Amino acid sequence: MGQILSALGVVILGVAACAGYFWGSNVILDRIYPPRGPNAGANIMRANTIRPWLFVGPALFALTIYLIYPVFASVWLSLHDRSGETFVGTSNYTWMLNDPEFRQSFRNNMLWLLIVPAGATFFGLLAAAVTDRIWWGNIAKSLIFLPMAISFIGASVIWKFIYDYRGEGQPEIGLLNAIVVGLGGEPHAWITMPFWNNVFLMVILIWIQTGFAMVILSAALRGIPEETIEAAVLDGASPLQIFFKIKVPQIWGTIAVVWTTITILVLKVFDIVLAMTNGQWNTQVLANLMFNWMFRGGGDFGRGAAIAVIIMVLVIPIMIWNIRNASKEQ
Amino acid sequence: MEGIAGRNPLVTWLVHISAALLVIIWTVPTMGLFISSLRDKDQIAVSGWWTALSGSEQNLVERTAAPDEAVERDGTWVLEGNLFGENEGTVSAFGWRAQEPAAFQPGETAELRGGETLTVEKDGTYILSSVEQPEGKRGQRIFFTSLQPPKFTLDNYRNVLFSQGIGRSFINSLTVTIPSTVIPILIAAFAAYALAWMPFPGRALLLATVVGLLVVPLQMSLIPLLQMYNSVGGFLGVPAKTYAGIWLAHTGFGLPLAIYLLRNYMAGLPREIIESARVDGASDFEIFVKIILPLSFPALASFAIFQFLWVWNDLLIAMVFLGNNEEQLVLTGRLRELLGSRGGNWEILTASAFVTIIIPLLVFITLQRYLVRGLLAGSVKGG
């Protein structure tokens, strides 16, 4: 209890300090360049060139320390040995290219990149299309959206329970095996089946992300001008034709946004793999491998940073695309 | 839209059925977790949660009372008792040899090796009678198949909250989450206002940087920051893994989204309000505090929800920047530990998992409106 009180204390203190900084720095600025008196005009000009920097200052400082500097530091570290002190050139990268575990992680990550965004977008689009047409659509949407609130690790427990395997002859308490047995099949230890276990892990992320895709695509679908649909109806188009030939082409932009957002999430996928298999049975991915090297044998910062750089490089195309789009809007 | 679907009853039915299927697939996993967390731990281990209401069959072994306690009645020595003791259950078969544990139906009389006879009723009462006076302390073993009535209990929750450390971790999670949610909002709000309404050189570049930083993978930051924390901790003589450290880390990582969301929202506010306030002689600070901040409440709320969910659900940052000890292990970290150490104990895992997801679920259900608005502002508009 005392700990929560101290956390609340920190909140109050932190908010007070922030407010005090913004308020105080503004007062000081107005003291130095008073907006009245003989030089009022020049003072206001000067104050107005400084003031924006007072406003963005703390944010800029935090962004620099926590995100900008580390990008450069990681690149620098990736060219050094495990302790981060001796320059080793590109040897971390050549090590990586020849390391079977890295290659496997890379392959798996590519698989994740193909399947998860496609799956989540597909199911999201399907859910958006059907829930917009029924009277209980809002409740259905809320329920499909709900897994978004669940942590990756919580979702991992939920699905590990579904994939549970008890061995032959015992009653299966995992839903998947119970269904398979009920249909006359053999129960399996799904998590340890190479290759397919990757798909079973991806299902978890698709399950979480479908709600996100659905909400955004549903808003886009509702934004489609009625006239285009009415025209198609008059021309005698079937509901499926209307959906695929009239609606979907009009929301390609939004589908791309959903796809890239999930792609970025997939590149960083870590918790699910850590919790379900920790990379065993050929399920390793880059983010988990990087985490492993950070602490493996006391930590190899060079190799860890090199893997992080690879993840970053994979993100860069999307980053550039985002910046382009955002500046087009200005 | 209704008209189109309504014209063809087959399409309408297909739409309803596929919506129902999606909803079922998306809710059943969580439901299974919740139902299991309330079941008796012996039942979880032997039957699926979907049978929770129909009771479960178990093969059990009990011993009768000690032979010394037999009483003489009409020339025979009789031992009486109930296999279930204080509990309730239904016997569906019984036997006295391990090879044939279900050889007899309840109500039948079985003849044992020494000439005794054994009768077990459905409700578990048994009568073991013999002609000679039995001796010894060990009772006769009775094998039986019992149909346990469905049993729901809060014991699992009591166990994880007070014995498995989930209660303590809950407090730790709150300690991490509250400051990590509040602090970035204030910092971001000021920056967002400057980026939206104050002209200064480099503004476009700064904005592009924020958009770029939105997608920078956290993995890039981990190692340099870990090194930095270690050296700062060493320099100041404090531990490297502290709550203050993780609050600041979450603040830094949350800022790009916060600035981006808030700037987009503030830039959409009507220009006239701000201009007329400027004409009236209000300073930027006054405009921000008195006009912009109250008007931006919806955007502030959506970011707060995002950040809360993200921090509460985070595992990676907590694993790197917080210790693994009782005072600092957050819920997600604890759940991961339990997954490793209690892999097969589903009563512990399901109850723990439910405790970790209940707060985000409640936040999510009650504040969904703001969350959806934030999602739309964050992706459709900004692209």
Interface residues (C-beta under 8 A of the other chain):
Chain A: M1 Q3 I4 S6 A7 L8 V10 V11 G14 V15 C18 A19 F22 W23 N26 D30 P35 N48 T49 R51 P52 W53 F55 V56 P58 A59 L60 A62 L63 I65 Y66 L67 I68 Y69 P70 V71 A73 S74 L77 G84 F123 L126 A127 V130 T131 D132 R133 I134 W136 G137 A140 S142 L143 I144 F145 L146 P147 M148 A149 I150 S151 F152 I153 G154 S156 V157 I158 W159 K160 F161 I162 D164 P171 E172 I173 G174 L175 A178 W207 T210 G211 F212 V215 I216 A219 A220 I229 V233 P239 I242 G253 T254 V257 V258 T261 I264 L267 K268 F270 D271 L274 A275 A287 M290 F291 M294 F301 G304 A305 I307 A308 V309 I311 M312 V315 I318 M319 N322 I323 N325 A326 S327 E329 Q330
Chain B: M1 E2 I4 A5 N8 V11 V15 H16 S18 A19 L22 V23 W26 T27 V28 P29 T30 G32 L33 S36 I44 A45 V46 S47 G48 W49 W50 I171 N172 L174 T175 I178 P179 V182 I183 L186 I187 A188 F190 A191 Y193 A194 L195 M198 P199 F200 R203 A204 L206 L207 A208 T209 V210 V211 G212 L213 L214 V215 V216 P217 L218 Q219 M220 S221 L222 I223 P224 L225 L226 Q227 M228 Y243 A244 W247 L248 A249 T251 G252 F253 L255 P256 I259 S283 D284 F285 F288 L309 W312 N313 D314 L315 L316 M319 V320 E327 T332 L335 R336 L339 W346 L349 T350 S352 A353 T356 I357 P360 L361 V363 F364 I365 Q368 V372 L375 L376 S379 V380 K381 G382 G383
